Amino acid sequence: MVSAVVLLGAQPAAAEKKYDPGVSDTEIKIGQTTPYSGPASSFGATSRAIVAYFKMINSDGGINGRKINLISLDDAYSPPKTMEQTRKLVEGEEVLAIAGTLGTPGNMTIAKYLNGRGVPQLMGMSGSPKLNDPEHLPWTTTWYASQTVEGQIYAQYVLKAKPDAKIAVLYQNDDYGKGYLMAFKAGLGDKAAMVVAEASYDITYPTIDSELVRLATSGADTIFYASSPKFTAQAIRKAHEIGWKPLQIVITASSQTEATLKPAGFQAATGLVTSLFQKVPNDPTWASDKSMIEFHAFMKQWAPGEAGDLFLSATGYSWAQTLAEVLRKCGDDLTRENLQKQVTSLDGFHPSLFIDGVTLSISPTDRTPWRKAKMARFNGTNWEPFGDIVTIEDDKPKK
């Protein structure tokens, strides 16, 4: 009888549940901040889709038997507010991780704090290459192709399509805009002098009309918009109003129909060039695609209040699929250490809305999820992909 008791006590340790703050047998508590209000509030659609996705997951029993309690707070795209809300989530709510913080300025602000406390900064929605720093930011991972990758993609396109271009750049005066500006110029290499004019704006500006007019008078025949949707729309519309017809290149984050192209005017936006990593909702190109049909069904059931082209919602949907995959891989070992181990062992994961040929990988030594995209041009109605998949191997920031 004694021996039987000993045997029972010697069951495999692998079955043991391991928890850190925010986890129980029934719940996994995750924190997030996002701009539901303020000048970048259009990006809030991304996080609303994430919240809706986990409502759907929870209705089916959650992940490994646990409901996902995603606490998503408004930070108004204000770094001090991002820090305040993040502290509230970590120290007050005691979440397992901060996941999907939206925006480069906010992610840059909270990185040191989270890494100092050993709290995963999980798949932050920023393309800053400064966050790809496993040595100094071991608890930080991101979920976008870096600004270096995207900037190089556009630089390569210009060098090939318009090698004698005179380029103007409109950029947001923070880590978001400056990161794209530096990446684009670095991608031009010894041809960086092709950039003949630059203009910056603060996100609190009511309009950037004067900045755009100044760029138009520079002699530039090409413009790169390293700007958020509201100001990109203003710039495209103003260029059309004054009769300036440069080759216009817009970053992916500001290429949405509803937030950018529609306010700018479809006629004004015709000919615009961007890069795509995922399929575009409400675009005829993917109307019969199975994954797109599933996405629209999800939105209809779980986020019926959303409207428009749903590009940002699709981004949130893809992000949520990725987090769900990471949490499934954690099993019953829901420690911060294992969460970080699982997210940095993603290899070739393909969210259902990603275009063919683009997959997501994060490793212990490299936190840039993907380095591929496909160029596309707006024809006045939809985005038309063209050319082959573009791959950028080196996205490390130059010293």
C-alpha positions in Angstrom: 0.0 0.0 0.0 2.9 2.3 0.8 4.5 1.6 -2.5 1.3 2.4 -4.3 1.3 5.9 -2.7 4.9 6.4 -3.8 4.1 5.5 -7.4 1.2 7.9 -7.5 3.4 10.7 -6.3 5.9 9.9 -9.1 3.6 10.7 -12.0 5.3 12.6 -14.9 6.0 16.2 -14.1 5.0 17.2 -17.6 1.4 17.0 -16.6 1.9 19.7 -14.0 0.3 23.1 -14.6 2.6 26.1 -14.4 1.1 29.5 -14.0 2.3 33.1 -13.7 0.2 36.2 -12.9 -3.0 36.4 -14.9 -3.6 32.7 -15.3 -5.9 30.2 -13.6 -7.5 26.9 -14.6 -10.3 28.9 -16.3 -8.7 32.1 -17.5 -5.8 33.8 -19.3 -5.7 37.5 -18.7 -4.0 39.6 -21.4 -3.6 43.4 -21.5 -3.5 45.7 -24.5 -3.7 49.5 -25.2 -4.8 51.0 -28.5 -6.0 54.4 -29.9 -9.8 54.0 -29.6 -9.9 57.8 -29.4 -7.7 60.7 -30.6 -6.0 61.6 -33.9 -5.2 58.0 -34.8 -8.6 56.5 -33.7 -9.1 54.8 -37.1 -6.6 52.2 -36.0 -8.9 51.2 -33.2 -10.8 49.0 -35.7 -7.8 46.6 -35.5 -8.2 46.1 -31.8 -12.0 45.9 -31.9 -11.6 42.9 -34.3 -9.1 41.3 -31.9 -11.6 41.6 -29.0 -14.3 40.2 -31.2 -12.1 37.3 -32.3 -11.5 36.2 -28.7 -15.2 36.5 -27.9 -15.7 34.0 -30.7 -12.9 31.7 -29.3 -14.4 32.0 -25.8 -17.8 31.0 -27.0 -16.3 27.7 -28.2 -14.6 27.0 -24.8 -11.5 29.2 -25.1 -8.0 27.8 -25.6 -7.0 24.6 -23.9 -10.0 25.0 -21.7 -9.3 28.6 -20.6 -11.2 31.7 -21.6 -9.1 34.6 -22.9 -9.8 37.7 -20.8 -8.4 40.4 -23.1 -8.5 43.8 -21.4 -8.1 46.4 -24.2 -7.8 50.0 -23.0 -7.8 53.3 -24.8 -4.5 55.2 -24.9 -5.5 57.9 -27.5 -2.2 57.3 -29.3 -0.5 59.3 -26.5 2.7 57.7 -25.2 2.2 59.0 -21.6 -1.3 57.5 -21.7 0.1 54.3 -23.1 2.5 54.0 -20.1 -0.2 54.9 -17.6 -2.6 52.3 -19.0 0.2 49.7 -19.3 1.1 50.1 -15.6 -2.5 49.7 -14.7 -2.7 46.5 -16.6 0.6 45.0 -15.2 0.4 46.3 -11.6 -3.3 46.5 -11.1 -4.9 43.9 -13.3 -1.8 41.6 -13.1 -2.0 40.4 -16.7 0.2 37.6 -18.0 1.4 39.8 -20.8 0.9 43.1 -22.7 0.0 42.0 -26.2 -0.7 43.9 -29.4 -0.1 47.5 -28.2 -0.9 49.5 -31.3 1.5 52.2 -32.5 5.2 52.8 -32.7 5.4 55.7 -30.2 3.5 53.7 -27.5 5.5 50.5 -28.0 8.8 52.4 -27.8 7.6 54.1 -24.6 6.7 50.9 -22.7 9.5 48.6 -23.9 12.0 49.4 -21.2 9.4 49.2 -18.4 8.1 45.8 -19.5 11.5 44.3 -20.1 12.6 45.6 -16.7 9.8 43.7 -15.1 10.1 40.6 -17.2 6.6 41.0 -18.7 6.3 39.9 -22.3 5.7 42.8 -24.8 4.0 40.3 -27.0 3.7 41.0 -30.8 3.5 44.8 -30.5 1.9 46.4 -33.5 4.9 48.5 -34.6 7.3 48.2 -37.4 10.2 50.0 -35.6 13.4 48.1 -36.2 14.5 49.5 -32.8 12.3 46.9 -31.2 14.1 44.0 -32.9 16.8 44.0 -30.2 16.8 40.6 -28.4 20.0 41.6 -26.5 18.5 44.7 -24.8 14.8 43.9 -25.2 14.6 40.2 -24.6 10.9 40.3 -23.7 9.8 42.3 -26.8 8.4 40.8 -30.0 6.6 42.6 -32.8 4.0 41.6 -35.4 4.8 43.8 -38.4 7.4 43.7 -41.1 9.8 46.3 -39.9 9.9 49.8 -41.3 13.3 48.9 -42.7 11.7 46.1 -44.7 8.8 48.1 -46.0 11.0 51.2 -46.7 13.4 49.1 -48.7 10.6 47.6 -50.7 9.4 51.0 -51.8 13.0 52.2 -52.5 13.7 49.2 -54.7 10.4 49.9 -56.6 11.4 53.5 -57.3 14.9 52.7 -58.3 13.6 50.2 -60.8 10.4 52.0 -62.0 11.6 55.6 -62.0 15.4 55.7 -61.6 15.6 59.4 -62.3 12.9 60.3 -59.8 13.0 63.5 -57.8 11.3 62.5 -54.5 9.4 64.4 -51.8 8.6 62.8 -48.5 5.8 63.7 -46.1 6.4 62.1 -42.7 4.9 62.1 -39.2 7.2 63.7 -36.7 7.6 60.8 -34.4 9.2 57.3 -34.4 6.5 56.1 -36.8 7.1 58.6 -39.5 10.9 59.1 -38.9 11.4 55.3 -39.0 9.9 55.0 -42.5 11.8 58.1 -43.7 15.1 56.7 -42.6 14.3 53.2 -43.9 13.3 54.6 -47.3 16.4 56.7 -47.7 18.6 53.8 -46.5 17.0 51.6 -49.2 18.0 54.2 -51.8 21.6 53.7 -50.7 24.0 55.9 -52.7 20.9 57.3 -54.6 19.5 58.9 -51.4 20.0 62.4 -53.0 17.0 61.5 -55.1 15.0 62.8 -52.1 14.9 66.5 -52.9 12.3 67.7 -50.3 11.0 66.6 -46.9 8.2 67.9 -44.7 7.1 66.8 -41.3 3.9 67.3 -39.3 2.7 66.7 -35.8 -0.2 64.4 -35.3 -2.1 67.2 -33.5 -2.1 69.4 -36.7 -5.6 70.0 -38.1 -4.3 69.9 -41.7 -1.1 69.4 -43.6 -2.1 71.5 -46.7 0.8 73.9 -46.4 3.3 71.1 -46.0 2.0 69.4 -49.1 2.0 72.6 -51.2 5.6 73.2 -50.2 6.5 69.7 -51.3 4.7 70.2 -54.6 6.8 73.3 -55.4 10.0 71.5 -54.8 10.2 70.1 -58.3 9.6 66.6 -57.1 7.8 64.1 -59.4 7.4 61.4 -56.8 6.1 61.5 -53.2 6.5 59.0 -50.4 3.8 59.2 -47.7 5.3 58.1 -44.3 2.1 59.3 -42.7 -1.0 58.0 -40.9 -4.4 57.6 -42.7 -5.9 61.0 -41.8 -3.0 63.0 -43.1 -2.3 60.7 -46.1 -5.9 61.3 -47.2 -5.5 65.1 -46.8 -2.3 65.1 -48.8 -3.6 63.0 -51.7 -6.7 65.2 -51.9 -4.7 68.4 -51.8 -2.2 67.2 -54.5 -5.2 66.5 -56.7 -6.8 69.9 -56.0 -3.6 71.8 -57.0 -3.1 69.7 -60.1 0.2 68.1 -58.9 0.4 64.6 -60.4 3.5 62.8 -58.9 4.0 59.1 -58.5 2.4 58.6 -55.1 3.6 55.8 -52.7 1.8 55.1 -49.5 2.8 52.7 -46.7 0.6 49.7 -46.1 -0.8 51.0 -42.8 -2.4 54.0 -44.6 -3.6 52.2 -47.7 -7.1 51.4 -46.5 -10.1 52.3 -48.7 -12.3 53.6 -45.9 -9.8 55.5 -43.8 -7.6 56.9 -46.6 -8.8 56.5 -50.2 -12.4 57.4 -49.7 -11.7 60.6 -47.8 -9.1 61.5 -50.4 -11.4 60.8 -53.3 -11.0 57.7 -55.5 -10.1 59.8 -58.5 -7.4 61.6 -56.6 -6.1 58.2 -55.3 -6.0 56.5 -58.7 -2.5 55.4 -59.5 -1.4 55.2 -55.9 1.2 52.5 -55.1 1.6 50.4 -51.9 2.7 47.0 -50.8 0.4 44.2 -49.5 1.1 41.4 -47.0 -2.6 40.3 -46.7 -5.7 40.2 -48.8 -7.9 43.2 -49.0 -11.5 42.9 -47.8 -14.3 44.0 -50.2 -11.8 43.9 -53.1 -13.0 41.9 -56.1 -9.6 40.3 -56.4 -10.3 38.1 -53.3 -14.1 38.1 -53.4 -14.4 34.3 -53.8 -11.4 33.4 -51.7 -12.4 30.9 -48.9 -10.5 32.7 -46.2 -12.1 36.0 -47.1 -15.6 34.5 -47.1 -14.8 33.1 -43.6 -13.6 36.5 -42.5 -16.7 38.3 -43.6 -18.9 35.7 -41.9 -16.9 36.3 -38.7 -17.3 40.1 -38.9 -21.0 39.8 -39.6 -21.6 37.6 -36.5 -19.0 39.0 -34.0 -18.4 42.6 -35.1 -21.6 43.7 -36.9 -21.1 47.4 -36.1 -17.9 47.7 -38.2 -18.3 49.0 -41.7 -16.1 50.1 -44.7 -13.4 48.0 -46.3 -12.4 46.4 -43.1 -8.7 46.4 -43.9 -7.8 47.3 -40.3 -10.2 44.7 -39.0 -8.6 42.1 -41.2 -5.2 43.0 -39.7 -6.7 42.5 -36.2 -8.2 39.2 -37.3 -4.8 37.9 -38.5 -3.0 39.1 -35.4 -5.6 37.4 -33.2 -5.1 34.1 -35.1 -1.4 34.4 -34.4 -1.8 35.0 -30.6 -4.3 32.1 -30.5 -1.6 29.9 -32.1 1.0 31.0 -29.5 -1.4 30.3 -26.6 -2.3 26.9 -27.9 1.4 26.0 -28.1 1.8 27.0 -24.4 -0.4 24.2 -23.3 -0.6 24.2 -19.5 2.7 25.9 -19.1 1.4 29.4 -18.9 4.4 31.1 -17.5 5.8 34.3 -19.0 9.0 32.4 -19.8 7.2 29.8 -21.8 5.0 32.3 -23.5 8.1 34.1 -24.7 9.6 30.8 -25.7 6.6 29.8 -27.8 6.2 33.2 -29.6 9.9 33.2 -30.5 9.6 29.7 -32.0 6.9 30.5 -34.6 8.2 29.3 -37.9 6.2 29.7 -41.1 2.8 30.4 -39.5 0.3 31.6 -42.1 -2.7 33.6 -40.9 -5.5 32.8 -43.2 -5.8 36.2 -44.8 -2.0 36.6 -45.6 -1.3 36.4 -49.3 0.3 33.3 -50.6 4.0 33.3 -50.1 4.0 35.5 -47.0 4.4 33.6 -43.7 5.3 34.7 -40.2 8.3 33.6 -38.2 9.8 34.9 -35.0 13.0 33.5 -33.4 15.1 34.1 -30.3 17.6 36.1 -32.3 15.3 37.8 -34.8 12.0 39.5 -34.0 10.9 40.7 -37.4 7.9 38.5 -38.3 8.1 38.7 -42.1 10.1 40.3 -44.9 7.9 39.8 -47.9 5.2 41.7 -49.7 3.6 42.2 -53.1 3.3 45.6 -54.8 -0.1 46.9 -55.7 -1.6 49.8 -57.6 -5.0 51.5 -56.9 -7.1 51.6 -60.2 -9.8 53.8 -58.9 -11.9 50.9 -57.5 -9.5 48.4 -56.0 -5.9 47.4 -55.4 -4.3 45.5 -58.3 -1.3 43.4 -57.3 1.5 43.4 -59.8 5.0 41.8 -60.1 6.5 39.1 -58.0 6.7 38.8 -54.2 9.4 41.1 -53.0 11.8 39.8 -50.3 14.1 41.9 -48.1 16.6 39.7 -46.3 18.4 42.4 -44.2 16.4 44.6 -42.0 18.8 45.3 -39.2 19.1 49.1 -38.5 22.4 50.5 -39.7 24.7 51.7 -37.0 
